[in-house]
Amino acid sequence: MDTSPYKYGFVSIQGVFVALRTDVAKRAGVSLAVVSRVLNNSGYVAQAKRDRVLKAIQELKYHPNPVARSLKSSRTNQILFYIRDLSNNYYMDVYKGMMEYAGEAGFNVLISGNFEARHIVKLMIDGVVFPFADPASLTDLKQIRVPMVAASYNLQRIDVEHVVHVDLAEVVRLGLSHLRSLGHERIAFASMYRDRSELRLDTYKDEMEGTTDLETIVFGPMSQDPFGEEPPQEVNYFEGGILAAKQYLAGDRKASAILCFNDATAMGLMSHLQQAGLRIPQDLSVVGVDDHFASAYTSPPLTTVSIHPVLHGRECVKALIELIEGKESTALKQIPVELVVRKTTAMR
C-alpha cells in the first residue's frame, strides 16, 4: 500500500511529516465529521466506519493538534511552576511531584523564573503554582485571572486563596526537640541569612530564648556588611553552610549540635567541618531540613526534618487542576512533617 505523505495532505514541520484529519478521512473513506466524532467520542458512528478510522489513525500516526484543541476548549492542559531559585535542589523534588501528578491527569508542567504578567500570557497556561512571589508580581498575575495555588511555607507572606502549606515553625521545633532528647543544650543554627527576619530563624530564636547567647550561636552569611560596605555577593545554600562552618570553627565551639536552614546548608557545613578534622556526629551533631533525596547519601547520612517535597508538589498540582476543572478544592491543605533520624546525630 502506498503510504507516501505526498499522496495525502501531510504538513511538514521541521522536516517531519504530520498527518491531518483530512488525511485520516481520506484513508478511512469517511467524512471529516465522522473522524471528529470518533476522535471526540461523540455521536453515533457505525462500527465498521469506526474501525476504519482507528486503523487509519494508527497507520498515519495521527495525533490531534494540541493548539487547535486548546482554541476550541479554551484549555491548554499546561500549568506553570514559577520558581526563581533553581539552585535549590529541594524545588527539583517538588517539581518531580508536580510532574508525576500532572502526567497522570493529562497535564504538562512548564517551569519559569519570569513572573511578569506579559511573559506568562504568552505561555498559554491554565494555572500557576508558586512557592513565593512578591506583592507586585501577585498583582500582575491576578490581572491575568488564572487559577493559582501557593506552595506555602509562611502563611503570613501569602495573599492567595488556595494554599498547600508546610509549617516550618513546627519543623524547627521538631529538630530542636530531637537534639534536646539526645542531651544537647547549646544548639547552634546555620542560617541563610543570619541578619534577616525569616520564619525558621525567628522560630529558633523564640525556642532558644534565655538558654544561650544567640548573638554568638547563629551562623551564616550576612546580607549587609557590618561596617556599612556594599552587601556581599549572594551565595547559594551549600556555600552558606560552608561559611557557617568557618564561623563555628573561628568561634568558641561550645555548641554541641547545629540545626541547619535546609539540607543543602547542612551538606556544605558538614563538608567543611570534616575537611577541618571534625567528626560527625562524635564531635558535633547536625540536623537538616527538607529531606532532599541526596540527604540519605551524604557521609554520614543526614538526619533531617522531612517536609515531603515530592508530596508537596503533587498536592499543589492536584489542587490547581481541581480549580481549573471547576471542582471544589480545599482552600488550605497541610503537608505533614516528620523527623527522619539517620547518622548525623548522637547523644551528647
C-alpha atoms as one frame of an Amber mdcrd trajectory, in Angstrom:
protein
   0.000   0.000   0.000   1.298   3.434  -0.904   1.667   5.423   2.340   3.740
   8.233   0.858   2.960  11.530   2.572   2.675  13.211  -0.809  -0.416  11.122
  -1.606  -2.261  12.845   1.216  -2.302  16.342   2.710   0.567  15.870   5.163
   2.161  19.012   6.585   5.923  19.139   7.084   7.019  20.619  10.433  10.792
  20.941  10.784  11.241  18.142   8.253   8.772  15.765   9.962   5.560  14.910
   8.125   2.456  15.343  10.299  -0.894  13.862   9.303  -4.051  15.991   9.297
  -7.644  14.984   9.961  -8.297  15.215   6.241  -5.643  12.536   5.716  -7.377
  10.252   8.190 -10.720  10.850   6.485  -9.262  10.039   3.033  -7.510   6.897
   4.252 -10.648   5.633   6.012 -13.006   6.683   3.230 -15.250   8.701   5.530
 -16.159  12.348   6.062 -14.344  14.748   8.375 -17.425  14.782  10.594 -17.113
  11.034  11.160 -13.425  11.378  12.060 -14.279  14.149  14.527 -16.992  12.050
  16.168 -14.558   9.156  16.605 -11.790  11.366  17.985 -14.122  13.170  20.378
 -16.115  10.036  21.191 -19.299  11.958  20.463 -22.256  10.981  18.289 -23.066
   7.684  16.617 -20.609   6.084  14.206 -21.183   2.669  12.657 -18.682   0.147
  13.995 -17.242  -0.607  10.552 -16.518   3.082   9.929 -15.108   3.492  13.463
 -12.739   0.590  12.867 -11.540   2.093   9.559 -10.922   5.471  11.221  -8.986
   3.918  14.106  -6.923   1.864  11.660  -6.132   4.978   9.590  -5.114   6.889
  12.744  -2.696   4.100  13.626  -1.249   3.774  10.114  -0.781   7.513   9.649
   0.423   8.044  13.252  -2.084  10.862  13.571  -2.069  12.990  16.742  -4.659
  15.690  17.465  -3.261  19.210  17.193  -2.954  20.489  20.787  -3.100  24.133
  19.696  -6.321  23.629  17.769  -7.757  21.644  20.644  -6.891  24.401  23.140
  -8.535  27.043  20.950 -11.724  25.007  20.877 -11.799  24.135  24.587 -10.093
  27.290  25.973  -7.772  24.882  27.787  -4.128  24.128  27.116  -3.607  21.414
  29.762  -0.416  23.246  30.687   0.413  24.712  34.078   3.311  26.874  35.183
   5.622  26.270  38.121   7.220  29.606  38.959  10.487  29.286  40.810  13.183
  31.941  40.807  15.877  29.925  42.610  16.841  26.876  40.582  19.988  26.427
  42.707  17.820  24.969  45.476  17.645  21.251  44.722  14.669  20.925  47.038
  12.456  22.513  44.406  13.524  19.881  41.904  11.907  17.311  44.212   8.781
  19.490  44.346   8.848  19.659  40.545   9.158  15.884  40.356   5.971  15.502
  42.390   4.221  18.068  40.219   5.163  16.260  37.019   4.058  12.906  38.436
   0.544  14.055  39.248   0.220  16.256  36.175   1.203  13.389  33.893  -1.411
  11.140  35.485  -4.039  13.846  34.910  -3.021  14.621  31.313  -1.300  17.949
  32.039   2.177  19.301  31.312   4.209  21.390  33.765   6.279  24.315  32.494
   8.935  25.884  34.707   9.945  29.540  34.647  11.632  32.150  36.791   9.933
  35.041  34.983   6.791  36.094  36.856   5.858  39.085  34.718   2.253  39.030
  33.554   3.207  39.826  29.956   5.525  36.814  29.932   3.018  34.416  31.480
   0.289  35.375  28.999   2.499  34.170  26.130   2.955  30.733  27.693  -0.658
  29.590  27.132  -1.224  28.108  30.577  -4.289  27.158  32.592  -2.886  27.964
  36.044   0.165  28.671  38.199   1.884  27.095  41.210   4.455  29.224  43.008
   6.401  28.963  46.303   6.950  32.694  46.676   6.000  35.861  44.838   6.397
  39.488  45.799   3.212  41.600  46.072   3.824  43.339  42.738   4.112  40.025
  40.907   0.953  38.720  42.527  -0.901  41.858  41.465   0.195  41.250  37.872
  -0.815  37.610  37.993  -4.250  38.300  39.420  -4.932  40.533  36.442  -4.449
  37.530  34.157  -7.222  35.736  36.034  -5.772  32.238  36.013  -6.163  29.832
  38.947  -3.272  29.992  41.411  -2.039  27.710  44.174   0.742  28.709  46.570
   3.275  26.162  47.812   3.383  27.943  51.148   5.988  27.898  53.902   4.818
  31.028  55.719   1.105  31.831  55.664   1.749  35.440  56.641   3.524  36.085
  53.313   0.934  34.508  51.017  -2.003  36.501  49.674  -3.871  33.907  47.623
  -6.945  31.858  48.416  -5.653  28.341  47.775  -2.572  27.187  49.662  -0.733
  23.901  50.209   1.207  24.629  53.370   4.250  23.319  55.231   4.569  24.520
  58.839   8.247  25.478  59.056   7.872  26.618  62.657   6.881  23.067  63.591
   9.829  21.791  61.536  12.277  23.821  63.659  10.628  22.668  66.883  10.920
  19.029  65.782  14.624  19.428  65.017  15.349  21.133  68.334  13.273  18.584
  70.263  15.261  15.732  68.739  18.592  17.308  69.659  17.430  18.096  73.192
  16.277  14.496  73.640  19.879  13.491  72.957  21.122  15.774  75.733  22.188
  18.776  73.644  21.562  22.109  75.331  23.752  24.522  73.402  22.332  24.137
  69.892  23.511  26.472  67.131  21.651  27.455  63.953  23.192  27.692  60.476
  21.068  30.303  58.747  20.519  31.955  55.344  20.886  34.944  56.133  21.502
  35.450  59.835  20.638  39.165  59.858  17.265  38.756  58.083  13.924  38.018
  59.691  12.932  34.566  58.445  10.470  32.058  59.909  12.984  29.284  60.621
  15.477  31.645  62.256  12.784  33.550  64.149  11.298  30.296  65.498  14.748
  29.100  66.544  15.347  32.332  68.449  11.977  32.077  70.182  12.618  28.463
  71.188  16.161  29.157  72.415  15.454  32.455  74.179  17.043  32.601  77.607
  19.052  29.416  77.115  22.087  30.751  75.277  23.752  33.810  73.793  22.015
  33.956  70.416  24.433  36.516  69.017  27.302  34.030  69.157  25.451  30.840
  68.217  23.710  31.819  64.974  25.990  31.295  61.978  25.732  32.044  58.267
  26.067  34.823  55.689  25.235  38.451  56.372  23.062  40.283  53.843  24.657
  43.605  54.881  28.298  44.188  55.689  28.514  45.119  59.400  30.803  48.048
  58.541  28.343  49.589  56.080  30.142  48.492  52.945  28.407  47.072  49.866
  26.387  43.923  50.590  28.333  40.733  49.861  27.598  38.709  46.753  24.656
  36.313  47.039  25.701  32.788  47.996  23.881  29.524  47.451  22.754  27.268
  50.293  25.780  24.967  50.130  28.146  27.946  50.236  26.131  29.370  53.130
  26.760  26.150  55.032  30.493  26.410  54.362  30.523  29.983  55.680  28.590
  28.905  58.786  31.169  26.146  59.371  34.032  28.649  59.111  32.357  30.897
  61.677  31.794  27.955  64.000  35.439  26.935  63.772  36.567  30.513  64.421
  34.327  30.857  67.478  34.213  29.219  70.897  32.894  25.891  69.551  30.712
  25.416  72.620  27.702  24.329  70.588  27.436  20.544  70.525  24.819  20.468
  67.762  23.743  22.578  64.799  20.293  22.817  63.233  20.613  23.952  59.623
  18.393  26.103  57.421  17.991  23.237  54.952  19.718  20.066  53.774  21.966
  21.880  51.293  23.208  24.165  54.074  23.855  21.110  56.239  25.812  19.448
  53.442  28.026  22.482  52.953  28.570  22.760  56.703  29.474  19.082  57.149
  31.792  19.096  54.157  33.896  21.941  55.540  33.890  20.691  59.139  35.006
  17.221  58.068  37.815  18.712  55.994  38.878  20.548  59.161  39.085  17.223
  61.042  35.800  17.256  62.979  33.876  14.003  63.253  30.121  13.949  62.768
  28.304  13.076  64.972  31.040  12.282  67.517  32.216  15.902  67.761  29.106
  17.678  66.514  25.538  16.610  65.735  23.896  18.078  62.613  20.246  18.231
  61.565  18.967  19.450  58.200  15.548  20.449  56.905  13.833  19.266  53.685
  14.682  15.567  53.223  16.003  16.206  49.752  16.786  12.830  48.149  20.568
  13.394  48.388  20.413  13.712  52.190  20.238   9.920  52.511  23.557   9.590
  50.650  25.810  12.036  52.498  28.629  10.671  54.649  27.295  10.010  57.187
  23.618  10.040  56.040  21.947  13.255  57.197  19.354  13.389  59.945  16.686
  15.808  58.745  13.146  17.004  59.229  11.184  15.903  56.185   8.690  18.285
  54.629   7.901  15.752  51.885   8.806  17.814  48.810   7.501  15.298  46.256
   4.163  15.074  48.088   4.066  18.874  48.311   4.429  19.117  44.542   1.745
  16.505  43.903  -0.759  18.173  46.232  -0.152  21.590  44.671  -0.891  20.294
  41.184  -3.881  18.313  42.417  -5.370  21.440  43.999  -4.650  23.505  40.881
  -6.232  21.008  38.480  -9.315  20.886  40.695  -9.599  24.656  40.325  -9.002
  24.519  36.567 -11.707  21.891  36.153 -14.155  23.834  38.302 -14.238  21.301
  41.125 -14.459  22.042  44.834 -10.972  22.441  46.253  -9.941  22.853  49.882
  -8.563  26.368  50.389  -5.841  25.211  52.813  -4.101  21.855  52.656  -1.434
  20.878  55.179   1.605  18.741  54.327   2.762  16.558  57.248   6.275  16.995
  58.619   8.328  14.324  60.342  11.755  13.691  61.791  13.961  11.327  59.777
  16.760  10.059  62.013  19.876   8.879  60.202  23.527   9.032  61.290  24.498
  12.676  61.892  23.084  12.967  65.435  24.212  11.237  68.626  23.968  11.516
  72.406  25.796  14.464  73.969
